[in-house]
Amino acid sequence: MSTGHSFLQAHGVPELLAPAGGPEPFNAALAAGADAIYCGLGNDFNARRGARNFTDETFRAACRSAHLAGARVYVTMNVAVSTDELPRVLELARRAWVLGADALIIQDWGLLAEVRRTWPQIETHVSTQANVHDARGVAWCPDLA
């Protein structure tokens, strides 16, 4: 579920979304024709902690390359966030947006609500880790994401 741009609505075909654990896999996904690539920015607040992930500099360059190729970049924030961590993860969301992310993939419902309240222009997607299990949950997501 997402807000803003919908690849399916805009193009009438599903979006080919590829994971990337760092710059090399990112470039491979881009070269293979991915419509969008998801990745972690830094080593906090994503389920890809074992991956190389991206620094601010490598992420900015990856976004630039993707956008030149007509692809989108999503940043995963697909972990549960404690109240004490909220300021840091919100700063990460802001940085990701400023550096060129097209959307955020978010697991934590409180974080999702705070990002939507603070920056309604940022496109958000509900992570598969958000535990949506049935049609009622799916129907509820567009109002929140």
C-alpha positions in Angstrom: 0.0 0.0 0.0 1.3 3.4 -0.7 0.4 7.1 -1.2 1.4 9.3 -4.0 2.7 7.7 -7.1 1.5 4.2 -8.0 3.5 2.5 -10.7 0.6 0.2 -11.5 -1.9 3.1 -11.8 0.5 5.1 -13.9 1.7 2.4 -16.2 -0.9 -0.4 -16.0 1.7 -3.0 -15.2 3.2 -4.3 -11.9 6.4 -2.6 -10.7 9.5 -4.8 -10.8 11.0 -4.1 -7.3 14.5 -5.4 -6.5 16.4 -5.5 -3.2 19.9 -4.1 -2.9 22.2 -4.5 0.1 24.8 -2.0 -1.1 26.0 -0.1 -4.2 27.1 -3.1 -6.2 23.8 -5.0 -6.0 22.0 -1.7 -6.5 23.8 -1.2 -9.8 23.2 -4.8 -10.8 19.4 -4.3 -10.2 19.4 -1.1 -12.2 21.3 -2.7 -15.1 18.8 -5.6 -15.0 15.9 -3.2 -15.6 14.3 -2.9 -12.1 11.6 -0.3 -12.0 12.4 0.4 -8.3 15.1 -0.7 -5.9 14.7 -0.9 -2.1 17.7 -0.6 0.3 18.8 0.4 3.7 20.4 3.7 4.5 23.0 3.2 7.2 22.9 0.2 9.6 20.1 1.2 11.9 16.3 0.9 11.5 16.2 -1.6 8.7 16.0 -5.4 8.5 19.1 -5.4 6.2 21.6 -4.9 9.0 23.8 -7.7 7.6 24.1 -5.9 4.3 26.6 -3.4 3.3 23.8 -0.8 2.9 24.6 2.8 2.0 26.3 5.9 3.3 24.8 9.2 2.6 27.2 9.8 -0.2 26.7 6.4 -1.9 22.9 6.7 -1.5 22.8 10.1 -3.1 24.8 8.8 -6.1 22.6 5.7 -6.3 19.4 7.8 -6.3 20.9 10.0 -9.1 21.8 7.0 -11.2 18.3 5.4 -10.6 16.5 8.6 -11.5 18.5 9.1 -14.7 17.5 5.5 -15.7 13.9 6.2 -14.8 13.9 4.0 -11.7 12.7 4.8 -8.2 14.4 4.2 -4.9 12.7 3.1 -1.7 14.4 3.2 1.8 13.5 0.4 4.1 12.6 1.3 7.7 11.2 -2.1 8.4 11.8 -2.7 12.1 9.9 -1.9 15.3 10.9 1.5 16.7 11.0 2.3 20.5 9.9 5.7 21.7 13.5 6.6 22.6 14.6 5.8 19.0 11.9 7.9 17.3 13.9 11.2 17.0 16.8 9.3 15.3 14.6 7.3 12.9 12.7 10.5 12.0 16.0 12.1 11.2 16.8 9.1 9.0 13.5 9.5 7.2 14.3 13.2 6.6 17.8 12.5 5.4 16.6 9.7 3.0 14.1 12.2 1.5 16.6 15.0 1.1 19.2 12.6 -0.4 16.7 11.5 -3.1 14.6 8.6 -1.9 11.3 8.3 -3.7 9.5 6.5 -0.9 9.9 4.9 2.5 8.9 1.3 3.4 7.8 1.3 7.0 6.9 -1.5 9.4 6.2 0.4 12.6 2.6 1.9 12.6 3.6 4.7 15.0 6.5 5.7 12.8 4.3 5.5 9.8 1.8 7.9 11.4 4.5 10.3 12.5 6.2 10.4 9.1 2.8 11.0 7.4 1.9 13.8 9.9 5.3 15.5 9.7 6.0 15.1 6.0 2.7 14.4 4.1 4.6 14.8 0.8 6.8 11.8 1.5 5.4 8.6 -0.2 5.1 5.8 2.2 4.6 2.0 1.8 3.5 -0.5 4.4 6.3 -3.1 4.9 5.5 -6.8 4.6 6.8 -6.9 8.2 3.8 -4.8 9.4 1.8 -8.0 9.8 -1.2 -7.3 7.5 -2.8 -10.7 7.3 -6.3 -10.4 5.8 -8.5 -8.3 3.5 -9.6 -6.0 6.4 -6.0 -5.0 7.1 -5.3 -4.5 3.4 -8.4 -2.3 3.1 -7.2 -0.3 6.2 -3.7 0.4 4.8 -4.5 3.1 2.1 -5.9 5.4 4.8 -2.6 5.1 6.8 0.2 4.7 4.3 
